[in-house]
Amino acid sequence: MDKNIEQVKVWDVPLRLFHWSLVVGFSLAYLLAEFHIMDLHVLLGYFLSALVLFRLFWGFAGSRYARFKSFLFSPQETLTYMKAMRGGQPAHYYGHNPAGALMVFAMLALLVLSSVTGVVTLSVIDFDGPLLFLANRVSDEASYFFRHAHSLLVHAALLLVPLHLLGVLSGSLQHKENLVRAMLTGMKKVVTPNSTQH
């Protein structure tokens, strides 16, 4: 039986701009910190914080597949999907699948916490930034805790990157679609009889 192949618009322009801006901004911010170019690192930190705030807003106000409610899955559905992945025959989703949804929420959580600890560190260690009023209200121990927490959270986010890339590769091979191209064009080639419209 012939399968009906069609192009479906999945990722809107704001979401795609967010995704690639995050990739470039996070990479640059990390490299600048490694080379101790902190003024530019701080500016990029503000930029990344603004990106994350936008994504949180767009998770409620964006188009269908950008909204968080489109990829909220029960633990049972997530486990079922993971088992199907191992078997090589997971259900196809137009938007984020359950594994991808876990990655999105984990990365957003790490980015939010990284932003908060980064701004606090800027204030209590470098005596700068919008939370400067905290400088004389936080102990030295707490100050260094925030600095170390910021570093740990960034490295935790870095650990998710290869997992994300592996998921993209796996999804592209299993569903015979180019997920990188989909995030560039916004379009996904889907096989309608086997697609789950989330």
Secondary structure, 3 states (H helix, E strand, C coil): CCCCEEEEECCCHHHHHHHHHHHHHHHHHHHHHHCCCHHHHHHHHHHHHHHHHHHHHHHHHCCHHHCHHHHCCCHHHHHHHHHHHHHCCCCEECCCCHHHHHHHHHHHHHHHHHHHHHHHHHHHCCCCCCCHHHCCCCCHHHHHHHHHHHHHHHHHHHHHHHHHHHHHHHHHHHHCCCHHHHHHHCEEEEEHHHEECC
